[in-house]
Amino acid sequence: MCQVGEDDHELLQRAEVPGVSKKCVKCKEATAAVVIRAGDAFCRGCFKEYFIHKFRAMLGKNRVLFPGEKVRCVLYGLRQNAHKKLRFLPGIVFIDEGGAVGQSLEDRRRMAAELQAVFKATGFPFLVVPLEQVLDLPSSVVAAAPAPSERAAGVYKKAVGRFIQRDGGGRQAPLEREETPLADVPECRTLLLQQLVGSAKTLTAREDLLNTLRQHLLVHTARTEGYSKVMLGDSCTRLAVKLLTSISLGRGAQLAQDTGFSDSRYGDIVLVRPMRDYSAKEIAYYNRMFSVPSVFIPGLDTKTRDKSSIQRLTESFVTKLQADFPSTVSAIYRTSEKLQTACTSSSSADHGDRCLLCMCALDTAAGEREFTLSFFSKERNGILFEVKHFNLYFSTHEEILIMARMHFKRCPQTPPPPLTVCI
């Protein structure tokens, strides 16, 4: 049996782990209160300034929101008196999906009451819309309205200058209070919505369908209320999960619209994601440190296993990998910024060339492309065979190999060698 003597006590002392600096990396004076990344420790005041500046920089860099423009914020946490610092006219909308996930009427009313208390504290007009209204939407919601004419490059600066001169320093006047609580929904409409969602056989399909219905209802609500922009709260972490999920679901051609800062597939309504530079960790720290109220809203994937759906599995994979490798989310996110759709732009595609569900340009046209196939065979002394102007349809790698072997020029007596196809 191994024994340790008193003389060996110094050798068994715990090794001192190098810690993060206790001083704020920005002001160099105050004690750090939060560590975002290794080496990025902020005090309370500097973290708040960093968080707000990041949001303003995202809006200023893209120049999508013009002064005085009405913007719908989808369950976005704006604090009281924030209207004094905003140049656009915000409004809050919440889509109640309790009927689709099987919540009782009492639970839906209780959750709506909690949300209304949070919305009233912001001082902005808010609207609570039940998802059942998607069953009564007009057919125009799946038709892209004509987009407004593009503005010149210097129009944004002129608009900001006029706004500052008119309102004295860019302060926005208080908005008229517009409160629309949750309306009573007939039970038959809730049952019809549950039948629609339940018609999808898998949880993956149900979540995808629910996301489509929610987006259609958001666009219709923005049009009827006179809003030209819809501001979503997608974070960097959520977009990283969404990117990998979309690729797994075969939506690679629509990644530019699904994860970009602005999405103009609907023409007159533009979806913007100003929170796409924030990680879920940063948002959680901010909400905790500055007591931002929160309400838990159950979804279709609440209390489900990791392998219950593609969305849930991807989220579990990314978050667990992020815990061990902190640069995982940022690497996926930076990759998404470089992606561009190869098909026709959704904003310029004709109505007949659009998908009726997601309103993106169709990418299902199977056309012919002209490839130059190079065949290399080690069994034939390294001779390079080239077949030029060889027309192929869009096919998988295995189908290309089969077709290449069929067109490979060889002696009838010689068996076909193993081929490597270079396209």
Secondary structure by P-SEA (a helix, b strand, c coil): cccccccccccccccccccccccccccccccccccccccccccaaaaaaaaaaaaaaaaaaaccccccbbbbbccccccccccccccbbbbbbbbbccccccccaaaaaaaaaaaaaaaaaaccbbbbbbcccccccccccccccccccccccaaaaaaaaaaaaaacccccccccbbbbccccccaaaaaaaaaaaaccccaaaaaaaaaaaaaaaaaaaaaaacccbbbbbccaaaaaaaaaaaaaacccccccccccccccccccbbbbbccccccaaaaaaaaaaaccbbbbbbcccccccccccaaaaaaaaaaaaaaaccaaaaaaaaaaaaccccccccccccccccccccccccccbbbbbbbbbbbbbccccbbbbbbcccccccccaaaaaaaaaaaccccccccccbbbbcc
